[in-house]
Amino acid sequence: MADNKSLRINEQIWVREVRLIDESGEQKGIMPTQEALALAKEHGLDLVEIAPQSIPPVCKILDYGKYKFEQEKKLKDNRKNQKIVKIKEVRMQPKIDDHDLDFKSRHVRGFLLDGNKVKVTIRFRGRELAHTEIGEEVLKSVLAKIEGVYAMESPPKMEGRFMSMMLIPKAAAGKKAAPDTTA
């Protein structure tokens, strides 16, 4: 259906004939607009053009105020149920210590279990850029520490002085299995 701002009602409908649907949802067929408008007034309701792009336009007899309220309520519910996925970034260097790697891996695991995307980035400085394979090893060890929680969205790749990969959370089954592995 069209959005509420573009809907034409009652006398705003200027086409000669319309395909009419009554208040119970039953098709009444094609009829002159004036006749459809008279039918709507007879029932104390409005004639609303719900599909202006079709030939002839489709109009429905309904209570426009109630219809508009329901559409706004539906929009509000859709916005409420919408989940916003955030991208979290965890940065490290190729010469990271084991304890620091464990700490950062726990953060990555937590972000994934919360349902966020995670970008794991290795920053190379100076001569470290000549040994990008060390950065790849660090990323592989992060993946080994968070096994079963992630799905790879994009594999490790170089972006200037940074090597990064994008991880997304696994399905709900992965979330349920995670607490059992820590015990």
Wavefront OBJ file of the C-alpha trace (Angstrom):
o trace
v 0.000 0.000 0.000
v 1.068 3.570 -0.537
v 2.279 5.674 2.361
v -0.281 7.858 4.164
v 0.995 11.150 2.714
v 0.211 10.168 -0.894
v -3.228 8.635 -0.247
v -6.144 10.490 -1.789
v -9.509 10.324 -0.065
v -13.115 11.136 -1.005
v -13.300 14.227 -3.294
v -9.525 14.207 -3.887
v -9.986 11.163 -6.149
v -10.497 12.692 -9.580
v -10.410 9.664 -11.930
v -13.594 8.659 -13.819
v -13.849 5.086 -12.522
v -12.283 2.965 -9.797
v -12.033 -0.685 -8.778
v -13.913 -0.781 -5.472
v -13.337 -2.931 -2.391
v -15.955 -2.560 0.348
v -15.379 -2.363 4.127
v -15.516 -6.172 4.520
v -12.763 -6.652 1.896
v -15.116 -7.904 -0.821
v -14.490 -6.730 -4.410
v -17.409 -4.774 -5.874
v -15.833 -4.392 -9.320
v -15.228 -1.348 -11.496
v -17.649 1.546 -11.028
v -17.808 5.336 -11.498
v -16.007 7.287 -8.785
v -19.144 9.285 -7.866
v -21.101 6.066 -7.300
v -18.294 4.622 -5.119
v -18.156 7.877 -3.151
v -21.935 7.781 -2.607
v -21.637 4.178 -1.348
v -18.911 5.211 1.117
v -20.987 8.175 2.401
v -23.997 5.862 2.764
v -22.001 3.686 5.190
v -20.557 6.737 6.977
v -17.000 5.863 5.858
v -14.340 7.270 3.516
v -13.332 6.267 -0.010
v -9.531 5.827 0.064
v -7.336 5.291 -2.998
v -4.975 2.485 -1.919
v -3.381 1.577 -5.269
v -3.230 4.702 -7.473
v -0.739 3.149 -9.933
v -3.106 0.413 -11.156
v -5.565 0.914 -14.007
v -8.230 1.700 -12.893
v -7.037 2.807 -9.420
v -8.061 0.570 -6.517
v -10.167 2.278 -3.842
v -11.404 0.895 -0.554
v -14.267 1.944 1.669
v -12.933 2.336 5.218
v -12.653 4.622 8.238
v -9.665 6.754 7.206
v -8.835 7.936 10.754
v -8.728 4.360 12.053
v -6.731 3.198 8.992
v -4.169 5.989 9.441
v -3.825 5.159 13.166
v -3.243 1.457 12.423
v -0.616 2.274 9.771
v 1.280 4.538 12.190
v 1.064 1.883 14.917
v 2.432 -0.741 12.506
v 5.321 1.570 11.542
v 6.110 2.217 15.213
v 6.103 -1.530 15.998
v 8.423 -2.215 13.048
v 10.881 0.407 14.300
v 10.713 -1.033 17.825
v 11.443 -4.602 16.675
v 14.275 -3.558 14.370
v 17.700 -4.665 15.650
v 20.563 -2.261 15.047
v 23.807 -4.120 14.386
v 26.831 -2.242 15.643
v 30.352 -2.756 14.365
v 32.901 -3.033 17.144
v 36.602 -2.782 16.366
v 39.401 -4.474 18.281
v 42.895 -3.221 17.398
v 46.216 -4.842 18.156
v 49.804 -5.003 16.930
v 51.688 -7.943 15.419
v 54.033 -8.184 18.429
v 51.194 -8.636 20.948
v 51.838 -10.561 24.174
v 49.940 -13.817 24.891
v 48.055 -12.357 27.858
v 47.015 -9.300 25.829
v 45.910 -11.573 22.981
v 43.729 -13.587 25.402
v 42.269 -10.352 26.793
v 41.432 -8.961 23.328
v 40.029 -12.343 22.224
v 37.664 -12.328 25.214
v 36.462 -8.890 24.125
v 35.881 -10.147 20.573
v 33.952 -13.164 21.934
v 31.809 -10.905 24.153
v 30.977 -8.539 21.292
v 29.966 -11.466 19.070
v 27.798 -13.011 21.805
v 26.055 -9.627 22.202
v 25.139 -9.857 18.506
v 27.563 -7.239 17.161
v 29.818 -7.420 14.116
v 33.500 -7.248 15.014
v 36.355 -5.868 12.939
v 39.684 -7.245 14.177
v 42.543 -5.003 13.042
v 46.321 -5.366 13.211
v 48.282 -2.111 12.886
v 51.747 -2.344 11.357
v 54.340 0.300 12.185
v 57.638 0.941 10.434
v 59.505 -2.228 9.456
v 56.684 -4.463 10.759
v 55.034 -3.830 7.366
v 57.650 -6.104 5.755
v 56.383 -9.055 7.856
v 52.622 -9.135 7.333
v 52.657 -12.922 7.817
v 53.144 -12.295 11.572
v 49.879 -10.308 11.565
v 48.110 -13.182 9.798
v 49.325 -15.579 12.506
v 47.955 -13.262 15.209
v 44.560 -13.155 13.471
v 44.545 -16.958 13.153
v 45.273 -17.323 16.873
v 42.371 -14.949 17.678
v 40.094 -17.148 15.540
v 41.333 -20.255 17.352
v 40.496 -18.681 20.747
v 36.924 -17.763 19.752
v 36.149 -20.987 17.876
v 32.429 -21.725 17.449
v 31.183 -18.189 18.140
v 31.913 -16.462 14.843
v 31.269 -16.657 11.138
v 33.748 -14.979 8.782
v 32.223 -12.117 6.813
v 35.457 -11.023 5.152
v 38.826 -12.789 5.441
v 42.033 -10.984 6.521
v 43.149 -8.383 3.985
v 45.563 -5.473 3.903
v 44.225 -1.888 3.896
v 47.253 0.403 3.858
v 49.142 -0.125 7.145
v 46.299 -2.201 8.589
v 45.320 -5.841 8.166
v 41.736 -6.527 9.150
v 38.989 -9.123 9.025
v 35.276 -8.826 9.699
v 33.479 -11.357 11.918
v 29.756 -11.795 12.468
v 28.012 -13.780 15.217
v 26.916 -17.342 14.491
v 23.247 -18.327 14.731
v 21.429 -18.607 18.070
v 22.687 -22.196 18.428
v 26.230 -20.833 18.803
v 25.089 -18.523 21.601
v 23.508 -21.387 23.569
v 26.568 -23.622 23.206
v 29.033 -20.947 24.399
v 28.299 -21.137 28.184
v 28.699 -24.937 28.193
v 32.272 -24.736 26.802
v 33.478 -22.358 29.556
v 32.329 -24.594 32.426
l 1 2 3 4 5 6 7 8 9 10 11 12 13 14 15 16 17 18 19 20 21 22 23 24 25 26 27 28 29 30 31 32 33 34 35 36 37 38 39 40 41 42 43 44 45 46 47 48 49 50 51 52 53 54 55 56 57 58 59 60 61 62 63 64 65 66 67 68 69 70 71 72 73 74 75 76 77 78 79 80 81 82 83 84 85 86 87 88 89 90 91 92 93 94 95 96 97 98 99 100 101 102 103 104 105 106 107 108 109 110 111 112 113 114 115 116 117 118 119 120 121 122 123 124 125 126 127 128 129 130 131 132 133 134 135 136 137 138 139 140 141 142 143 144 145 146 147 148 149 150 151 152 153 154 155 156 157 158 159 160 161 162 163 164 165 166 167 168 169 170 171 172 173 174 175 176 177 178 179 180 181 182 183
